[in-house]
């Protein structure tokens, strides 16, 4: 079982918040639900698994994964 964290990097926010998730699929769903804009990171411990950046218009948003 993976121990993943979704860390949100909201634009203009001084503090970051994060949520623990059981797997990568749940991490992507949590990011989609909780990040209106800005970016998020998926981490396994201290290791960066992926950086997510939400782009596009509000009617058709999409994620850029790096």
DSSP file (Angstrom, degrees, kcal/mol; ACC not computed):
  #  RESIDUE AA STRUCTURE BP1 BP2  ACC     N-H-->O    O-->H-N    N-H-->O    O-->H-N    TCO  KAPPA ALPHA  PHI   PSI    X-CA   Y-CA   Z-CA
    1    1 A X              0   0    0      0, 0.0     2,-0.2     0, 0.0    22,-0.1   0.000 360.0 360.0 360.0 132.6    0.0    0.0    0.0
    2    2 A X        -     0   0    0     20,-0.7     2,-0.6     1,-0.0    42,-0.0  -0.495 360.0-145.8 -80.6 150.6    1.3    3.4   -1.0
    3    3 A X        +     0   0    0     -2,-0.2    42,-0.7     2,-0.0     2,-0.3  -0.844  35.5 170.2-114.5  90.8    1.5    6.3    1.5
    4    4 A X  E     -AB  21  44A   0     17,-1.6    17,-2.6    -2,-0.6     2,-0.4  -0.709  21.2-159.4-106.4 153.8    0.8    9.3   -0.8
    5    5 A X  E     -AB  20  43A   0     38,-2.5    38,-2.8    -2,-0.3     2,-0.6  -0.996   9.6-149.2-130.0 135.3    0.1   12.9    0.0
    6    6 A X  E     -AB  19  42A   0     13,-3.0    13,-2.1    -2,-0.4     2,-0.5  -0.935  18.8-166.0-101.5 117.6   -1.5   15.5   -2.2
    7    7 A X  E     -AB  18  41A   0     34,-3.0    34,-2.6    -2,-0.6     2,-0.4  -0.918   8.5-145.9-108.8 124.0   -0.1   18.9   -1.4
    8    8 A X  E     -AB  17  40A   0      9,-3.1     9,-0.8    -2,-0.5     2,-0.5  -0.748  10.6-167.4 -95.0 134.7   -1.9   21.9   -2.7
    9    9 A X  E     - B   0  39A   0     30,-3.0    30,-1.4    -2,-0.4     2,-0.2  -0.760  17.4-167.8-119.0  79.1    0.0   25.0   -3.8
   10   10 A X    >   -     0   0    0     -2,-0.5     3,-1.7     5,-0.3    28,-0.2  -0.483  28.3-105.0 -76.2 137.5   -2.8   27.6   -4.1
   11   11 A X  T 3  S+     0   0    0      1,-0.3    -1,-0.1    -2,-0.2     3,-0.1  -0.376 102.7   7.4 -62.5 131.1   -1.9   30.9   -5.9
   12   12 A X  T 3  S+     0   0    0      1,-0.3     2,-0.4    -2,-0.1    -1,-0.3   0.386  97.2 127.8  80.5  -4.1   -1.5   33.7   -3.4
   13   13 A X    <   -     0   0    0     -3,-1.7    -1,-0.3     1,-0.1     3,-0.0  -0.689  50.0-154.9 -89.0 137.7   -1.8   31.5   -0.4
   14   14 A X  S    S+     0   0    0     -2,-0.4     2,-0.3    -3,-0.1    -1,-0.1   0.842  78.7  48.9 -77.3 -34.1    0.9   31.8    2.3
   15   15 A X  S    S-     0   0    0     -6,-0.0     2,-0.3     0, 0.0    -5,-0.3  -0.817  72.5-142.2-111.7 147.8    0.3   28.2    3.6
   16   16 A X        -     0   0    0     -2,-0.3     2,-0.3    -7,-0.1    -7,-0.2  -0.773  14.8-157.6 -99.1 149.8    0.1   24.9    1.8
   17   17 A X  E     -A    8   0A   0     -9,-0.8    -9,-3.1    -2,-0.3     2,-0.3  -0.921   8.3-166.9-124.9 158.4   -2.3   22.2    2.9
   18   18 A X  E     -A    7   0A   0     -2,-0.3     2,-0.4   -11,-0.2   -11,-0.2  -0.955  11.1-153.7-143.9 158.8   -2.1   18.5    2.2
   19   19 A X  E     -A    6   0A   0    -13,-2.1   -13,-3.0    -2,-0.3     2,-0.3  -0.997  20.7-127.2-134.0 137.2   -4.2   15.3    2.4
   20   20 A X  E     -A    5   0A   0     -2,-0.4     2,-0.3   -15,-0.2   -15,-0.2  -0.666  30.7-176.4 -82.5 139.3   -3.1   11.7    2.8
   21   21 A X  E     -A    4   0A   0    -17,-2.6   -17,-1.6    -2,-0.3     3,-0.1  -0.953  30.0-132.1-135.8 153.7   -4.5    9.3    0.2
   22   22 A X  S    S+     0   0    0     -2,-0.3   -20,-0.7   -19,-0.2     2,-0.3   0.750  81.4   1.5 -80.8 -23.3   -4.1    5.5   -0.3
   23   23 A X  S  > S-     0   0    0    -22,-0.1     4,-1.9     1,-0.1     5,-0.1  -0.949  75.6 -95.0-157.8 173.4   -3.2    5.4   -4.0
   24   24 A X  H  > S+     0   0    0     -2,-0.3     4,-2.1     1,-0.2     5,-0.2   0.851 118.0  55.5 -66.9 -36.1   -2.5    7.4   -7.1
   25   25 A X  H  > S+     0   0    0      1,-0.2     4,-1.9     2,-0.2    -1,-0.2   0.938 110.2  45.3 -62.5 -46.5   -6.1    7.2   -8.5
   26   26 A X  H  > S+     0   0    0      1,-0.2     4,-2.8     2,-0.2    -1,-0.2   0.864 108.8  58.1 -63.9 -36.3   -7.5    8.6   -5.3
   27   27 A X  H  X S+     0   0    0     -4,-1.9     4,-2.2     1,-0.2    -1,-0.2   0.911 107.3  46.8 -60.4 -42.9   -4.8   11.3   -5.4
   28   28 A X  H  X S+     0   0    0     -4,-2.1     4,-2.2     2,-0.2    -1,-0.2   0.885 112.9  48.8 -68.2 -38.1   -5.9   12.5   -8.8
   29   29 A X  H  X S+     0   0    0     -4,-1.9     4,-2.2     2,-0.2    -2,-0.2   0.921 111.6  49.6 -66.0 -43.8   -9.6   12.5   -7.7
   30   30 A X  H  X S+     0   0    0     -4,-2.8     4,-2.4     1,-0.2     5,-0.2   0.901 111.1  49.8 -62.1 -41.8   -8.7   14.5   -4.6
   31   31 A X  H  X S+     0   0    0     -4,-2.2     4,-2.0    -5,-0.2    -1,-0.2   0.919 110.5  50.2 -63.2 -43.6   -6.7   17.0   -6.6
   32   32 A X  H  < S+     0   0    0     -4,-2.2    -2,-0.2     1,-0.2    -1,-0.2   0.906 115.6  42.0 -61.7 -42.5   -9.6   17.4   -9.1
   33   33 A X  H  < S+     0   0    0     -4,-2.2    -1,-0.2     1,-0.2    -2,-0.2   0.878 122.8  36.1 -72.5 -38.9  -12.2   18.0   -6.4
   34   34 A X  H  < S+     0   0    0     -4,-2.4     2,-0.8    -5,-0.2    -2,-0.2   0.618 100.4  73.9 -98.4 -14.4  -10.1   20.3   -4.1
   35   35 A X     <  +     0   0    0     -4,-2.0    -1,-0.1    -5,-0.2     3,-0.1  -0.839  43.0 171.3-108.3 102.0   -8.0   22.4   -6.5
   36   36 A X  S    S-     0   0    0     -2,-0.8     2,-0.3     1,-0.2    -1,-0.2   0.878  75.7 -19.9 -71.6 -38.0  -10.0   25.1   -8.2
   37   37 A X  S    S+     0   0    0      2,-0.1     2,-0.3   -26,-0.0    -1,-0.2  -0.910 105.6  54.1-155.2-179.6   -6.8   26.7   -9.6
   38   38 A X  S    S-     0   0    0     16,-0.4    16,-1.7    -2,-0.3     2,-0.3  -0.637  84.2 -65.9  87.6-145.9   -3.1   26.7   -8.9
   39   39 A X  E     -BC   9  53A   0    -30,-1.4   -30,-3.0    -2,-0.3     2,-0.3  -0.885  34.1-155.4-142.0 170.3   -1.1   23.5   -8.7
   40   40 A X  E     -BC   8  52A   0     12,-2.5    12,-3.5    -2,-0.3     2,-0.4  -0.965   8.1-144.2-144.9 158.9   -0.7   20.4   -6.6
   41   41 A X  E     -BC   7  51A   0    -34,-2.6   -34,-3.0    -2,-0.3     2,-0.5  -0.972   6.1-148.3-124.9 142.1    2.0   17.9   -5.9
   42   42 A X  E     -BC   6  50A   0      8,-2.9     7,-2.9    -2,-0.4     8,-1.6  -0.962  27.3-177.6-107.1 124.8    1.7   14.2   -5.3
   43   43 A X  E     -BC   5  48A   0    -38,-2.8   -38,-2.5    -2,-0.5     2,-0.6  -0.931  29.4-154.8-126.5 146.1    4.4   12.9   -2.9
   44   44 A X  E >  S-BC   4  47A   0      3,-2.6     3,-1.8    -2,-0.4     2,-0.4  -0.924  80.9 -49.8-114.5 100.7    5.4    9.6   -1.5
   45   45 A X  T 3  S-     0   0    0    -42,-0.7   -40,-0.1    -2,-0.6    -2,-0.0  -0.608 122.2 -25.7  66.3-125.0    7.1   10.5    1.7
   46   46 A X  T 3  S+     0   0    0     -2,-0.4     2,-0.4    -3,-0.1    -1,-0.3   0.546 116.8 104.9 -92.4  -9.5    9.5   13.2    0.7
   47   47 A X  E <  S-C   44   0A   0     -3,-1.8    -3,-2.6     1,-0.1     2,-0.5  -0.585  71.8-130.3 -79.5 128.3    9.8   12.0   -2.9
   48   48 A X  E     +C   43   0A   0     -2,-0.4    -5,-0.2    -5,-0.2     3,-0.1  -0.675  27.4 176.7 -77.2 120.7    8.0   14.0   -5.5
   49   49 A X  E     -     0   0A   0     -7,-2.9     2,-0.3    -2,-0.5    -6,-0.2   0.864  63.9 -15.6 -90.3 -45.2    5.9   11.6   -7.7
   50   50 A X  E     -C   42   0A   0     -8,-1.6    -8,-2.9    16,-0.0     2,-0.5  -0.984  50.6-138.1-159.7 148.4    4.2   14.3   -9.9
   51   51 A X  E     -C   41   0A   0     -2,-0.3    15,-2.9   -10,-0.2     2,-0.4  -0.942  24.2-161.1-106.6 133.4    3.4   18.0  -10.2
   52   52 A X  E     -CD  40  65A   0    -12,-3.5   -12,-2.5    -2,-0.5     2,-0.4  -0.936   9.1-174.6-116.7 136.8    0.0   18.9  -11.3
   53   53 A X  E     -CD  39  64A   0     11,-1.9    11,-2.5    -2,-0.4     2,-0.4  -0.980  18.4-140.7-132.5 121.9   -1.1   22.2  -12.8
   54   54 A X  E     + D   0  63A   0    -16,-1.7   -16,-0.4    -2,-0.4     2,-0.3  -0.675  32.1 165.8 -84.1 129.0   -4.7   23.0  -13.6
   55   55 A X  E     + D   0  62A   0      7,-3.2     7,-2.6    -2,-0.4     2,-0.1  -0.805  24.1  56.4-133.1 173.9   -5.2   24.9  -16.8
   56   56 A X  S    S-     0   0    0     -2,-0.3     5,-0.2     5,-0.2     2,-0.1  -0.243  85.6 -45.4  95.3 176.6   -8.0   25.8  -19.2
   57   57 A X    >   -     0   0    0      3,-0.5     3,-0.8     1,-0.1    -2,-0.1  -0.347  57.1-104.6 -80.3 164.3  -11.3   27.6  -18.8
   58   58 A X  T 3  S+     0   0    0      1,-0.3     3,-0.5     2,-0.2    -1,-0.1   0.796 121.2  50.6 -62.4 -29.0  -13.7   26.8  -16.0
   59   59 A X  T 3  S+     0   0    0      1,-0.2    -1,-0.3     0, 0.0    -3,-0.0   0.739 125.9  24.3 -80.0 -22.3  -16.0   24.9  -18.3
   60   60 A X  S <  S+     0   0    0     -3,-0.8    -3,-0.5     2,-0.0    -1,-0.2  -0.412  79.8 168.1-140.9  61.4  -13.2   22.7  -19.7
   61   61 A X        -     0   0    0     -3,-0.5     2,-0.3    -5,-0.2    -5,-0.2  -0.386   8.6-176.3 -74.4 155.5  -10.3   22.5  -17.3
   62   62 A X  E     -D   55   0A   0     -7,-2.6    -7,-3.2    -2,-0.1     2,-0.4  -0.973  21.2-119.2-146.3 160.9   -7.5   20.0  -17.7
   63   63 A X  E     -D   54   0A   0     -2,-0.3     2,-0.6    -9,-0.2    -9,-0.2  -0.834   9.9-151.7-104.7 137.9   -4.4   19.0  -15.8
   64   64 A X  E     -D   53   0A   0    -11,-2.5   -11,-1.9    -2,-0.4     2,-0.5  -0.950  19.4-156.2-102.2 123.6   -0.8   19.2  -17.0
   65   65 A X  E      D   52   0A   0     -2,-0.6   -13,-0.2   -13,-0.2   -15,-0.0  -0.887 360.0 360.0-107.8 128.2    1.3   16.5  -15.3
   66   66 A X              0   0    0    -15,-2.9   -14,-0.1    -2,-0.5    -1,-0.1   0.363 360.0 360.0-128.5 360.0    5.0   16.9  -14.9
